[in-house]
Amino acid sequence: MLFNSQLFLALFLPLVLITYFFCANFLYKVPAVRHIILLIGSWVFYGWWDIRFLPLLAGSIIFNWLIAALFRNCPKTVFVGIGLTFNLALIGYFKYRNFFIEILAPFSNFEGAVNPLILPIGISFFTFQQISYLLDLKRGQAPLYNLIEYALYVSFFPQLIAGPIVRHGEFIPQLKNNPCRQGLWERFSRGLTLFTIGLVKKVLIADTLGKHANSVFEAALSVPPSLMESWTGVIAFSLQIYFDFSAYSDMAIGLGLIFGFTLPLNFNSPYRARSLQDFWRRWHMTLSSFLRDYLYIPLGGSHNGVKRQICATIITMGLCGLWHGAGWTFIIWGFWHGFGLIVGMFWKILRLRLGTFNIPFLISWALTMLFVVLGWVFFRAENFQTVGHMFQAMFGLEPSGSNLVHPVKTWHLAIGLFVVFLMPNSQTLALEKLRSSSLIAALLGLILGVIFFELGKGSIEEFIYFEF
């Protein structure tokens, strides 16, 4: 089930909301009832996509909770090790099995069969959340929660499929709060506003730009596009993934607020960053903090010398690329950003030593954006032949073009660029700046109505991060 579907908007969300708030209002002394309602709703939401994987989600939750219970009763590191091995094996089998078989086949007698596997949706997200919980438990930074609370933490449907990656301490303590507490209507209105902004981003901007980006990269599978086609295609994809992912983040946080929960911010205008380090503080913020806290810092981080920092950066960003997809283009994309972060690190050291070389904002921003946009070629391309064709065209080595490209309207790109660089951040707008008024409520209802009927006209596009 997708947020941007009529089924979700007209049936699932109203039904779960009514039932949840009914229990919160009339059975407020028994919070477990509303928690169970929300858990059942979340499992229906997940199982609607493919019910065969619902036992996988439930089994993963129960196994990790039992591991946590064993560790609390007998605090031996081996239990956490078993849990981590289970989680990594789960994601490794479904997401990387065929990739590793293809790598090993030419160098050994291993003849494992490469079979098409359906990737369980959201497995990277709910697995990482449980890994973070087990590691915090080992560090003495997490209690043992009851099973219902833990299951709801992992399964909460707004963030289950594509994040944000929520830490246990950011969500489970909020379960004690009655959603009908003071400020209900302000939370509801702000959450609905943010959800609507995300819906507009997805349906009217991301999906529209995606048609051109897809046609350019599909054409580049066989022949290089023209100079203009290649650059408009890469810019279109850069905007598509920006609006697609920020839309999901807005919708997830907005839905959480509607139900009375504050989810962590996950997207903070990353294309306004003036350095690559700043970009990663703004893009997929919860993944960045996860990798920092559970991988980069344990590997040595920035406090154990330059060599250790370089190694930690390369490993972290390489695994970040692998997390995004089981393919060499994703890994190269990760290393690309790792290399950029290392260059930025040396530039910072040079500036501190010399006390000069302050780059003007516009130049540092432009260099950062160029680096990020070029990196998206690796991220989007299906293979290195496509990468080669795209770079060949982008650097003017193939002026003729493919004539296989879905035309892009200039004003589509212009609207995307205008929103990215000149409009207020959607979360700041919805959660801080907007004030309640009948005019805003009427406009919100009108926009939702238009989008609802727009969704009935054609096929519904999945979110890009569903693939990860």
Secondary structure, 3 states (H helix, E strand, C coil): CCCCCHHHHHHHHHHHHHHHHHHHHHCCCCHHHHHHHHHHHHHHHHHHHCHHHHHHHHHHHHHHHHHHHHHHHCCCHHHHHHHHHHHHHHHHHHHHHHHHHHHHHHHCCCCCCCCCCCCCCCHHHHHHHHHHHHHHHHCCCCCCCCHHHHHHHHHCHHHHCCCCCCCHHHHHHHHHCCCCCCCHHHHHHHHHHHHHHHHHHHHHHHHHHHHHHHHHHHHCCCCCCCHHHHHHHHHHHHHHHHHHHHHHHHHHHHHHHHCCCCCCCCCCCHHHCCCHHHHHHHCCHHHHHHHHHHHHCCCCCCCCCHHHHHHHHHHHHHHHHHHHCCCHHHHHHHHHHHHHHHHHHHHHHHHHHHCCCCCCHHHHHHHHHHHHHHHHHHHHCCCHHHHHHHHHHHCCCCCCCCCCCCCCCHHHHHHHHHHHHHCCCHHHHHHHHCCCCHHHHHHHHHHHHHHHHHHCCCCCCCCHHHHC
